[in-house]
Amino acid sequence: MDELGRRFHRAMVTVYETAKRELGYDARRFLQMLSEHGGVATAKQLVWADTPSDGFTTLWTRGRLDLTVEAHMVQAEYESLFTEEERLKAARRLDDYGWTEHRRH
């Protein structure tokens, strides 16, 4: 894994820790996926799912889409880690749930 991939992975671990600390949401399955597959592969798997993950839905109901994998996938900093199609899929999911903050990146 290159340095950018490691940074993305660390950002995903931080997402888990922040959700647990600030929202009391313990996304153990997400943490397990990160441990087994790494941040980038986990993000790709989640974004290609036909429906949003339980974690995405939970974060949406709590007003924290900024903590989603999708929100991180569309950040300019991580653009080279994902295909254009993956980034568009992430952006569409965010749009579908009313979050437009990602358009600023």
Buried (B, 14 or more C-beta within 10 A) or exposed (E): EEEBBEBBBEBBBEBBEBBBEEBEBEBEEBBEBBEEBBBBBBBBEBBEEEEBBEBBEBBBEBEBBBBBBBBBBBBEEBEEBBEEEBBBBBBEBBEEBEBEEBEEE
